[in-house]
Amino acid sequence: MAHYLYLVRHGEQQDAEHGLPDGPLSPRGKRQAMAIAERLGGVPFTRSYHSPLQRAAETAEIMTQRMPALQSQPSALLMDCIPSGPSPDMPHAFEQFFGAVTQAEIEAGQAQMADAVSEFLAPAREDRHDLLITHNFVISWFVREVFDAPNWRWLGLNQANCALTIIRVRSAKPPVLVTHNDLGHLPAELRTGLPVEQPF
């Protein structure tokens, strides 16, 4: 049986550079959502879920408008979160990231992602293609899970807006990362959301 997860980060948020926690898609974000919908138009999706946050819900709405047979359902398991906290084996370079993060946020993120992995990375008894429209850190955690990497390893894994990551879930073997952060459907002007390298 083939069980595939298609993980899509939401489109670019309007005024994201001002640090707003959530908001509508920018005009460029809407174009990104249309482009990924066209890319995935031929996939026989079984289910679709999205984060309840506005930027992910709008991405899901645009995508499913172009996929008439598919309806996307909100899932709190796909909310933006902090999947884990600092650990002794974590490189010191990442310590600054956790400066404003509370222990309560970390514990909530850990619980959420444990449930998300149990729900979405479980083997299926039938062929299944699931679309998950979510956030950068959530996708990073799924990729970390595929490789059974240390918990801190989601840090530094980044997905562009409306990039595509595909995971194949297997019943008798560990899951496989088919593709990560695929931008082939996005022209250069629509490739946003990745960290900007600082010149040295």
C-alpha angles and dihedrals in degrees: 000000000000119000115178129183116205107199117196126181113221121262124268113295121231111253091002089148089067092064099248111166094224141351147136125309119270118238087261090050090055091052090050091053091050091050095052090046090056090047092054098036094111098048113110095229118197098190140001129202132177140187112264091233113113098244092053095041091053091048089052092048093052092046097048092047084068092044103057095181093056131077122186122219125205116246125189087208088073097052119127108268147150102259098198143355136236118304135187092254094051116109112253090237090076097052093090091061091066095051095106097027116108126219089241090057091050094049092048091049092048092052092045095051093045087057092043093053091048091049103041106025094052116117116255128224091219138037107285138175113192124189116208118187108193147120140303098256093045092053090045090055092051090051090048089051092053090058094039086230125167113287094251092056094090085075110094094023107115137184126199121231109285092359117150128240119178126196125187113211115209129194102218100025136045117277119271129226104228097179136349130207093348109187099175093118094052123081115223094265091058097051103106138141102059120117115268111239113239116228115240 
